[in-house]
Amino acid sequence: MTNAAFVERLQIVLRPDPSRVVIRPYVPGADGDHARAKRIAGRVMGLGDAAITEELSDLMRDFAGHHAEVEAVFAQRYAEVQGVIGNDAPVVGERALLIGAYFCQEYGYEAAALFNPSIAPHPDQTGLSAGAVRFILSLRAVGEGHVSSIAFRTGICDLSGDISLDPQGPRAIVPRIEDAALGGSRAAGVRMRCENGYALSEIVIFPSTPSQRNGIEDLRLVRFADDDGTITWFGTYTAYSGDGIRQELLRTGDFCAFALDPIRGPSAASKGMALFPRRIDGRYAMLGREDNETISLSFSNDLYEWPTGTTIVEPHWPWEFVQIGNCGSPIELDEGWLVLTHGVGAMRNYALGACLLDRDDPSKLLGRMTLPLVRPDATERKGYVPNVVYSCGALLHGRTLVLPYAVADSFTTFARMPVDRLIDAMR
């Protein structure tokens, strides 16, 4: 069993970079009454004004050069902890900033892995050569403790299908939480904003609510065109609290302001939901893997409430006997809805495939690959999770399919293929 002959692997590799860091909350100790936090804040309160100034100056010297808005981060962190540290009088100025700093830490958000990419057209398509498209690449970035966050890169696919990635911005920033109270409940969502002036490659969506505490995993990004012409970018992902998972939905119109909210209903109980890029007969449509084994289809009038779906694709070939699932949102073609899939076979080998659904009634399966499009070759078998290739979405550019994919849960690369030959290979 080999890779499809018409698939061209590209010489583009995105590897994790331990030097990329953000400032994240730090909670010393796990005592329920916050006694340790109170003692830490009390020690800062015991310092004289000169010592406060000196300590804060040292921090700014060490960290302001490679972090944006450090003072604002320290101030926000103080605002988040002031209710539990037990100060009788309000604390302001440098002393408040220093207390906030004691409840922060620097975190290498992609020190361990950079994988499971998805790709979508960029909101800004100006200034390009004829036939080129600017894209956004989302990536699952993993750091210490296997905490996952969302990172971004941008690039251009030209008329011939050649890909170039933009230089990455020099710093990384976590968008500001606009209403911290939203993050206080497992049932709640959160609103974030990043000021203009930052490159998208500098923005990191880091876990910020109890449901996300141990990670935001496998964003499936899609450009969604509503019936009234409104364009919105959505991304389904898995939120992991450390105790359990749930499906959530990211929404943005400009990649500066983000809304992250839970998805409810029976379809949201497992991983791998992927939203269609438009309504079908007036309703939203979603692929999922409700039984962790097959691909299901569900419809809803509410983006955040999803009933039980109907199984539409089951494992059929040996390379997908263990399970089959989607690899991102369906792609609309004249021939139907193209769905990239992953199949799991013997020895937990992951391979990428594809199927075609009816354009008017996507519950009808029109064709599917009998052999994988991409399977791990000799150079792609070793890594954090061996024998895995995986993707969370592809980009259609003319009649060329651009497929970013992850290798061994470690790094990301690209392939491309003619759509016509892909469809011809189905049966």
N, C-alpha and C positions, 0 to 999 in steps of 0.2 A: 504494500500500500504506500504510494508516494504522493507528493503534492501534485495538484493539478498542473499540467504542462503550460497552461496559459497564464499562470500567476507569476508575476515578476517581483522578486524581493528587491527592495531598495536599500542602498547603503547609507541609511540614516538610523542612528541609534541614539536614544535618550537614556542616559544612565543616571542613577541617583547621585546627588551632589551633597555631601555632608556639610559643605560650607553654607548652604541655604538655611537660614534660621529665622524664626519668628519669636516673639515674646508671647508666652502663654501663661495662664494662671497657675500658681503654685500653692498647694494647700499642705502645709507641714503638719504631719500627724493626722490621725483619723478619729480623734476624740470627739464624742458627740456634743460636749459642752464648749468646744472651741477653746479649751483652757490653754493649750500651747500657743494658739494664735494670740490670745490675750497677753500671754507672757512676752511674746516677741514684740507686740505693739508697745507694751509697757516699757521694755528696754529702750525702744526708740524714743518714747516720751521722756525718758530719764536723761537723754543727751542734751547738752547745752546747744544754744543756737549756732555757735561757731562750729561745733562738731557736726551738726546737721548739714550745714553748708558745705563743709569739707567732704563728708561722705557722699552727698548728692553730686558734688562736682566730680568726684572720682568716678561715680557711676556714669555720668554723662560723658566723660572722657572715654570710658571704655566701650560704651554701647551706642551713643548717639551717631557715631560715624557709619554704622552699618544697619541701623534701624531708623525708620521714619517715625516722627511724632512720639518720641520716647516719653516726654513729659505728659502728653495726653494719655498714653497708655498707663503710666503710673497713677495719674489722677483718676482714671476710670476704675482702676483696680482698687484704689483706696475707697472710692464710692461703693464698690461692691462688698467690701469687707467691713466697713465702718459699723454696720449694725451688729456685728458679732464680736468685735474686739473690746467692747465695753468701756470706751472713753466717755467720761462724764461731760466734758466740754468739747465743743466743735474744734476740729483740728484743720488748719488751713496752711497754704503756702508750702514751703520746702519740707516742713515736717510731714504733712499729708502725703507729699510725693514720695518721701523716703519710706514711709510705712507701706505705701502701695508697692514700692519696689521689692520689699521683703516678701511680698506675696505674688511675685512674678518669677519666671525662669525663662532662659533662652532654650529653644527647642529646635533641633535639626529635623525639620518636618519631612525631609526626603532622604534622611541618612541611610535608610535600609533598602528602600525600593521605590521605583517610579514606574507604574504599570497600569494595566486595564484602562486604555485610553478610549475616549469617544471624540467625535469630530463633527463640527457643524459650520455652516457659513457664518462669517463675521458680520456684525451689524453695519460695518463701514466697508463698502465696496468701491470707494472712490479712488481715483488716481492709479488704477491698474491698467496694464497693457491689455489689448484686445484678447478676449477669451480666457483671461485669468480670473481666479476667485481667491479671495482672502478667507482664511478659515481660523476657527478657534479649536484648539485641542485641549480637552480636559484630561487630567491624569490623576490616578490614585497615588498619593505620596504617603509613604510609611516611614515613621521614625521610631525612636526608642519606645519600647513597650508595645510595639505593633499598633500604634494609634494611627489611623488613616485620616487624611484630609484631602481637599480638592485643590490641585494646582492647575495652572493654565499655561499654555504656550500659544503663539500665533504664527501664521505663516501664509505662504501663497502657493497655489497650484496653478501653473501656467497652462497655456493652450495645449501644449504637448503632453501635459500630465506630469511634468517635472515638479518636484516639491522643494521649496526652500523655507527654512524656519527663520523667523526673526530673532535677532540677538535678544537674550534674556535680560530683563531689567536688573539693575545692580542690587536692589534690596527686595525684601519681602515684607508685606504688610497684611495684617488681618483686618478686614473691614470692621468699622466701629459698630457695636450693637446699639441700635437706636432706642430700644426699650428693653432694659435689662430684666424687667419684671416678666417679660414674655418667656424668658429662659428658665423660670422658676418651677415649672410643672412639666411632668412627662407628657401631658396632653397638649402642651402649648407649642407654638412655633416661635420663630425669631425673625427679626428684621435687621438687616445689616446694610451699611453704606460705606463706600470708599470714596474719598474725595477725588475730583478730577485731577489729572496730572500724573497718575501712576500708570505704568504699562500694565496690561492685563497679566503679563507673565510675572508681575510682582505681587499679585493678589492671591492670597491663600484663604480658602474657606475652611477654617479650623473648627472642630467640634466645640459647641458652646451651650448645649442644653443637656439635661440629664439623660435623655434618650440617645444622645450622640456621644456620650462621654468617652467611649472607647473607640469611636471611629465613625467617619462618613465614608462609605465604601461604594465604589463602582457606579459613578455617575453616568447615566445614559442621557447625553445631551441631545436636544432636538430643537430645530427651528420650527415653530408651530404657527401656521397661518389660519386664523379664525375666519368664519364666514363673512364677517364685516370688514375684512382686510387687515385687521390688527395682527401684528407680528410680535410674538413673545418667544423667548427661549426658555424651555422647560428642561428639567433633568430629574428623572427618578433616581433614587439611590437608597442604599440600605444604611439605616442608623443603628449602631451597635452600642448598647449601654454598658456592656460587660455582663449583664444578666440575660439579655434577650435582644432580638432584632425587631425592627419595624421598617416599613417602607415610608419614605418621605419624598416631598417634591420641592425642588428648587425652581424659583421663577425669577426672571429678570428681563428687562427690556433694553438695558444699556450696559450691563456688566459693571455697573457702579453700585446700584442698589439691588439687594437680593432679599427675597422672601423664602424662608424654608419652613414648610408646614407638614404635619403628618398626613398620611393617606389612611383612610379607614375602610372597613369592610372585609369580607372573607378573602378577597383577592390580595389583600395587603399583608397577609400573614407570612409570606415567604419572600425569597429574594427574586430579583430579576424582572421587575416590571419595566415595560418599555412603551411609551406613549406614541401613537400614530401622529404624523405631522399635520394632520387636519382632522376635522370631524367627518364622520361617515353617516350619511342620512340624518344630519343634525345632532348626532351624539358623539361624545368622545369615545375613542377605542383604545384598548390597552392589551398588550401581550403580557403574559406572566408565566410562572412555573409553580402553580399552587401546590402541586403534589411533589415538587422537587424532582420530577422525573419526565414530565411532558410539557409541551407548550400549550397554553390556554389563551383564549380570547374572551374579553369581556367588554361591555359597553356601559356607558353611564352618562347621565345628564349633569353630573357633578364631578368636577376634576378630583375631588378629595374623598369621594365615596364610591367604592367599587364592589359590586356584587360578585358572587361566584361565577367564574368563567366556564367556558366550554372547551374541552380538550380538542385541539385541531391538528397537532403533530405529535406523533409518538415515536419512540425509538424503533428503527427498522433495520439498520445496517449494523454489523458487528462493532464498528468504531463509535457507535452511539448507544449500545445496549444498556449501559448503566443509567444514562440520562441524556436528554436533549433540552436545550434552552436557547433563548434568543441571544444575539450579540448586538443589541442596540435596537433603536426604533426602526420600523419598516421604512423602506425607501420606495417611493412611488415611481413606477415605470409605465409606459404604455401597455406593457404586457401584464402588469399586475403589481402586487406589493412584494418587493424583494426583501427577504428576511435573512440576514446573516445568522448562523446558528453555531452553537458549540455542542459537540458530542463527547461523551466520556465512554471509553472502552476499557479493554483489559489492562491491568496494571495501572488503572486510573490515568490513562493517557487521554489528554484533552486534544481535540482537533477542531478546526473550523470548517463549517459547511455552509449550505445555503438552501433555501426553499423559496417557492413562488406561490403567493396567495392571490385569489381572485380580487380584482380591483373594486368591484361593486359589493361582493360578499366575501370578505376575507376569512370566513370560516371554511371556505372551500380551498383545499390544497391542490394546486395545479401541477406542481412538479417539485422535485428535490434532488440534491446531489447524491449520487450513489457512493462516491468516494470523497474524501476530504478535499477542500480547497487548500488548506494549509495544515500541516501537522508538524510537530517538532522534528527538525532535522538534527544531524549529529552535533551541530554547534548550538542548538537551542534546548538541549535536554537537561542541562545541569543548572541549578539555581536554588532559590529559597524553597520553591515547590517544584520538584523535577517533572519533566514530561508534560508541561502545560503551555499551550498557546491560547490566548483569550483576547477578545475585543468587546468594547461596549458601544461600538458604532462606527459606521463607514460613511464616506462622502461620495455622492455621485457628481461627476464633473463631465458634462457631455455624455458620452457613452463609455467613460472610463470610471471604474470604481476604485477609489483610494481607501485602503484598509490599513489603519494603524492597529497594531496588535502587541500584546504583552508576551514576554518570554519568561517562563519559569517563575512567575510572580516576582520578577526582579527588575527588568528594564523593558523599554518599548522600542519597536522598530516599525517599518512600513512595508506594505506590498501594494501592487496595483494590478488591475486586470481588465480586459475588455468585457463589458456587460454582455455583448452578443455571444461571446464564447461561453461565458458563465451560464447563460440561459440554455444554450445548445447542449451543455453538458448535463442538464437535468433530465429526469424521466419520471 
